[in-house]
Amino acid sequence: MEDLKKTILIVEDEKDLLESYKELITMGGYNVVTASDGYEGLDYLSRNVGHVDLVLLDLMMPGVDGLEVLKAVQADKEKYGDMPIIVLTNMSSELVIKDAFDLGASSYFVKSDLDYEGLLRELNKYLGD
């Protein structure tokens, strides 16, 4: 039987947060795949076009940061796919928030202001049936 759960890619370099989000979102009924930085996230998206339903994206990461991931996905949707991208970061600067939305973010949340139930509500908003 085919698995009909929606798939979420979490791109987060903080291992403990990555595992917490993965556990929570899995309990929320979603398939979860992870990437520990922007390079890994873009690589996964390019190899799995059409199989990722939403990306949960940190901004501050070594190598390719989240804004660069947003730029790359927006510039080549054929290569990376077209799905909602929710930014989840500690960066609360109005300029960074504006940049993220200008680059195609669907939503933007500051980690310290978001509880797990709020995160699941946001995911359900984009992926719920």
Secondary structure, DSSP 4 states (H G I P E B T S, - for coil): ------EEEEE-S-HHHHHHHHHHHHHTT-EEEEESSHHHHHHHHHHSTTS--EEEE-S--SSS-HHHHHHHHHH-HHHH----EEEEES---HHHHHHHHHTT-SEEEEGGG--HHHHHHHHHHHH--
